[in-house]
């Protein structure tokens, strides 16, 4: 009898331990930092496929988008932020809200499908944004582009989705070197960061985007391989992103894996440990 009682107590203690561990992890993820693994190349070479980082959720305060989303289709789990905090959605406001600065790298919730995106904010509320011949104009002032060599990578499947990179001159053979032009872009207000160029694309020539109040305009650093605010939501793009959809700011890469999984430690990139993002 005592043995059964002891066994029951052990199971109950284990259940309580798991419960509190999950609760603490959930609170930590909701309030402080959210882990994010880069799945695509839209922010190269600032962020590479396989970079792992923590997003600072305290940077801009909290909204419905701050609640965690957990999708594990293999075991039937599909919990969206709106399932938990949907009652906060719709007023485009934040608790303890802070304003992003132009040039911040931000994880945000797609305004239509709710998926997490990471891009650089280039347009603030009230700004005029336009691409002219591959040059970014903000409020009719041109950003400068300073040639900075090339960015090279192997043409092969990358990350968990096995996406191949885009290269200047088109696709190259499997295992060959894929090359892109690299520039240092400087905004009119002085913020500097690297951008990549594959060639002349339709997204290098746009009309003027007038950013509405309470919204932001995002572009990927890999300019010719990024689905972002240059494409309207109605045709599959991101469009203008509401303030309440911001999740947090990315400041630093913690580690990076060049393999299909971040668990493959032998593929970790030693030069990207704790790398600060510009």
N, C-alpha and C positions, 0 to 999 in steps of 0.2 A: 504493500500500500504506500509506504513511504517512497519507494522507487518511482511509482507512477506519479506521485505528487511532485517529486523532484524533477521528473521529466517534463511535467506540465509547466512548472515554474520556469524551466530552461527555455522552453518554446515561447512562453509569454515574454520573457526577457529579450529574446531574440527579436520577436515581433516589435516590441517597444523600441529597441535599438534601431531597427530598420526604419520605423516610422519617424523617429526624431531625426535620424540622419537625412531622410528624404525631405522632411520639413525644413531643416536648416539649409540644405542645399537649395530648396525652392526659394526660401527667403533671400539667400545670398544672390541667386540668379535674378530674382525680381528686382531687388533694391540696388545692388552694387555693380556686379560685373556679369556679362553674358559671354560664354565661350563662342567663338565663331571660327569655322574652318573655311578657308577660301576655296570655292569649288570651280571657279572659272578664271579666265585670263583677262577680264575687262579692266583690271587695275594694274597690269604689268607696266613697268617693272617695279613700281612701288610695292605692289603685293603680288606674290607668285601663287600659282595653283599649289595648294598644300600648305600654305602659311596658316599657322594657328595663333589666334590672338584672343584677348579678352576685351570686350567693348565696355567702356566706362558709361554706365547707365545713369550716373549722378550728374553728368556733364550738362544735360539739358532738362533735368527734372523728369517727371513721370506722367504717363498717360496710359490709355488702354494698351498701347503697343508695348509698354514695359512689362506686361505680364508674359510669362514664358509660353512659347509654342513648342509642343512636343509631337513630332510625327515619326512613328516607327511602323510603317506599313507592314513590315514582315511579321509583326506580332499584333497587328490590329489596333495600334494606338494612334489616334489622330486628335490631339488636343490643341485647339487654336487659342490665341490670346483673347479673342472675342468670346470664347466659351466661358472664360473666367472673369474678364473685365469689360465685356461688351457694353455694360451699362454706363461706362465712362466715355464711350465713343460718341462723336458727333458734334462736340462744341469747339473742336480744334484748339483746346487749351491744355495746359499742363500744370501739375502741382510742383511748386518750387522750380518753375520754368527758368531756363537759361537760354540765351540766344546763340546759335551757331555763328562762327566766324567764317568768312570766305576762305576756302582752302581746307577746311576741316574734312577729314575722312570719316564718313558717317555710315553706320548701319541703319537702314530704315525699312519700314514695311511697305511693300508695293501697294499703291492705293486701290488696286482692283483685285488682284488675286491673293494678297496677304503674304506672299513669300518675302523672305529677307534678302535685301540687296545691300551692297556696299559700294559707294561711289564717293567722289569728291564734290562738295557743294561749291558751285561757282556763282550762282545767282541768289541773292537775298531778296526778301519782299520789296517790291517796288523797282527792282533792277530791270534793265533792258539787256538781253543776252542774244548774241548772234555769232554764227560761224561764217567767216568770209574767207574763202580760199584756204581753209585749214587753220586760220587764225581766229582765236577767240576774242570777241569784243564784249566788253562789259561797260554798259552805259556809254556806248559809242567810242570808247577808248580801247585801243588794241593792246592785247597782251603781247609780249615779245617772246620770240622763239630763238634760242641760241643753240646751234648744232653741238651735239655732245657725243659724237661717234655713233656706234650702232649697238643694238641689243641682240645677242645671239642665243639661241637655244636649239636643242635637238628636236627635229620633227618626228614626234612620236605621240601616242596617246598619253594624256596627262590627267592626273587626279582620278577620283572614283568614277567619273563619267566617261573617261577615256577620250576627252576632247582634244583634237589636234590644233596646234596654233596656226595663225595666219602669217604668211611670209610675204615679203616684197617680191614681186614678180610671179606670185602664185605659189601653189603647192610644190614642194620639193619631194624627193624620194624619202622613204622611211629610213630614219637614222641619219639623214643629212642635216646640215646646219641651216636653220631658219633665221633669217636676218630681218630686222626692222630698224628704221632710223630712230635715233634717240635725240631728244631736244630737252633743254631746260626752259620751261615756260615760266615767265614772270608776269603776274597779274599787275594791272595798273596800280594797285595799292602796295605792291612790293613782294607779295608771297611768291616763293619759288618752289618748283617741284619738277620732276621728270615726266615727260610724256613720250609716247611712241607713235610712229607713223608707218603705215604699210604702203599707202599710195593715195591717189586722188579718189575720194568717195563722195557719194551724194550727201553724207552727213557732214562733209566739210563745207557745205554751202547751204545755209538755212535762211529762213526769214528771221524777223526779229521776234523774240519771245519776251513778252511783258509779264514779269513774275507777279502774280497776285499777292495781295496782303495775306499774311499767314501761311505762305507757301515758299518752297525752295526749288532751285533748279540744280540738277546733278549731272555730271559728266564723268565717264571713266577715263583714267589716264592713258589706257590703250585705245586711243581715239577711234581707230577704225575697226575695233572689235568689241564694242560696248553697246548694249541696249540701255538707253538712259533717257534723260528728259528731252533730248532732241527729237524723240519720236513720241507722238501723242498716244495716250492710253487707248484711244479708239482703234488704233492699228497695231496694238501689241507692245507699245513702248511704255515708258514710265510717266512721262508728262510732268506736271508740277506736283510736288509732294507736300501734303499738308503738314503743318507743324506737329500735330498730334501723332503722326506716323513715324517720327524720329525715335529710334531705340537708344542710340548712344554713339559715342566718339571712339574711334580706334586710334590709339597712341603708339603702340609698340607690338611688334611680332614677338611672341614668346619662343616658338620654335617652328621649324618648317620641314615638311617631308616631301621629297621628290617622288615617292612611291604612290601606290594606289590606296594606301591606308596610313594614317598618322601613327599606327601601331608598329609599322615597319621601321624600327629605330635605325637600321643600317642604311636607310635612305634619307635620314635627316641631313639638312644642309647646315653645316657647322658655322657658316658665316652669317646666319640669320638669327641666331639665338639673341633674344632681347633687343632686336634691331629697332631703333626709333624711327617712326614714320614722319616724313616731311610733307 
